[in-house]
């Protein structure tokens, strides 16, 4: 699909012009994949304001063939280190005093020093986040990939439950592997991040990694997992109970579910991200558990599993249509257990489009 | 094991003194794990030349409990962003004009700008690679973890072959999953990197990712895979033939095996890394395939799957006892197939200790 990448580069060039740069050096690999489709582990891209004719893609000898196939529509250079090679090229090809922007939130101080040495009469200019801001709003190709990734996770969870994969006696690690294998069975290229499977008191640890702890009757089991499809990540959390829930478990679950519904309802174009966080957080604070909701409400999701925007108290900015975000409130009672419920959603006019479809009723496994 | 971490911090302090710094801000998470044992996804560490009493560890609220358990032996601060918090603390606690080193190959230009704003009367000084250079030489705790990780990979491959997992009709992706699951069965915490399974002509692509391509009789199948144990990575490549090898396959395999043996023989304390590369490369160049060996001979392996030293033509430095490195020559014939053979080794006085034990005879699956 070279057209979609050309379209994205065109949109980026407008931002490069607005930032008063003559060219932007893109070095983050996710950003390069977004703009070119290249999936290798080393590359750099120079996006020139004049257009693709003056833009250059660079990778190293391991990826010569792959670059021909994936980036047929740009001039290609094979050299290593690739970013430095493009700075040196720009120094000879751009006119003296041209301004070359670079991704200053990704480029290290050491690499910047090397760029400066190679830049000659070019001016290097900090230009953080230009591609990331474009990536916040997804095109339909991206949303299709996210939808497929979310569906793989949904089907994996349904399978796991149907085959009795969540039962007393299994370890957290066994459940995690089972879930991950089922995602691949349902079309995932891989897992989006190491799955969280947290049973009993471990469910009160927000980012618990699976251990050999054995699931027991009466436990909360928190499952936070996702699939990758074509580089796009899904992210979903469900919390279940093994056997009949106790009253405190029902109450805690109902509280988090209400907060999650309130947060989802606030996911609309034009809303401040901090207001979306507040919509869910207020429900939990009013119930007296504000201190036990120790993280932000959600985050953007796409080529990175965590990307802009950040739906948090301290977040800045507003939602736009076609952003993909998570909504994931949680309440964690140390030593007892915790509940988190998380969906991946696409911001649409009116109510958001739900990509993770698994039931949010309290499931008794 | 707080003792081992205290020992490592003591060794680091000597380097911090040598670099004429009053303190070093460590922000790379692998380096923090090496120095403290902390395994969370956000942290910073200030190592003061005066000792652990004046050093500080910082993470955020998600990891309060985990930090208490994993880093009991250092003063802990809970704040976010953690690195910036430690710069601000240093600005108040260190005397005016003190020099604070930072990991300039990891710190971005944007973060550096924020550090500068927070540093007050402190001097910030680029201090790249101090911890990485320590990490090149492994202690016995690390070598034990590497040994276990390599054993998991060896057993997984043996299992795969024994159960007929490598046969015509299977896809590259199926083989990759099977191999990865078997590593976990044999004690891996996870996979060291996305496995490479490359069949037939795909074996000529050095970093091929598994596809739905079907394995066929007569194919070379290149398997490059590894396990993670306690954060330590194994890395091994084996190339096999499905059915009776053709003469060109035997010849190519014998050539790469000879180069691999020559490279391994050069892995000795005191050898220049470029000379180790040359020992293997010369064998391939003399056979007329120099252009088809498109990458370096090997790399250090530990908390990162690729770390210093780099065993390459352009590499600088010499080997020391207890470094862990790979030796992995390859020859790739575009459109036909390729062979790579890779071991993970520990540099010892005399011949190196082999950690990956799978046979290097041409295996016919």
Interface residues (C-beta under 8 A of the other chain):
Chain A: X39 X40 X41 X61 X62 X63 X65 X66 X102 X104 X105 X106 X107 X108 X109 X110 X111 X112 X113 X126 X128 X177 X181 X184 X190 X194 X205 X206 X207 X209 X294 X295 X334
Chain B: X39 X40 X41 X61 X62 X63 X65 X66 X102 X104 X105 X106 X107 X108 X109 X110 X111 X112 X113 X126 X128 X177 X181 X184 X190 X194 X205 X206 X207 X209 X294 X295 X334
